[in-house]
Amino acid sequence: MTKIAINPSPQVAEKVAESLKTTSKVASVISQIASAGAEVGTATVRDAEEGTHINKAKAAARTIASVAGANTGGKIGAAVGSVAGPGYGTLVGGVVGSVLGATTAGTVASVAVEKAKDVKDAVKKAR
């Protein structure tokens, strides 16, 4: 069997890396949209069964906040990780920051929607 050695030029390798990075970003966005659609869709069914709109509102708020929290948390975590240990520290910090940011922001948004509903109900009751 003949072996073929492929030794791309730095410019070709750079273009391939750029293409892979762009493809990864597009796949990530598509994944987030699909996940958000599934969550809001499930909440819509639950709302129809319960005769409310709160589940859909909470799902939408949680999804939007989670994406923003993951983005912000990942950037902060990567920066802190870079200071602690460039390379692996950046990677670990980014992942941990993304998870913590998404979880925290999603929870806060869900609670905020619930509190807004409570205020709306209290105002309605007071009338």
C-alpha positions, 0 to 999 in steps of 0.5 A: 500500500502506497502512503501519500504524505499531505503537507498543506501550506500554512495558508491552506491549513489556516483556511481549513481551520477558519472553515471548521470554526465557522461550521462549528459556530453555525452548528452551535446556533442551529443546536440552540435554536432547535433546543429552544424550539423544543422547550417552548413547544413542550411548554406550549402543549403544557399551557394548552392543557393547563389553560395558561401562558406561564410555561411558555413565557418561562421557557422563552425567558429561560432559553434567552437568558441561558444563551446570554448567560452561557456566552457571558459566563464562558468569556469570563471563565475563559479569561479567569482560566487564562490567568490561572493557567493559559491553555488548559485553564482557558478551556476549563474556565470557559466550559465551567463559566458557560455552564454556571452562566447558563444555569444561573441566568436561566434560573433567575429568568424563570423566577423573574417570570414567576414573580411577574405573574404573581404581581399581575395576579395580585393587581388583578385580584385588587381590582 
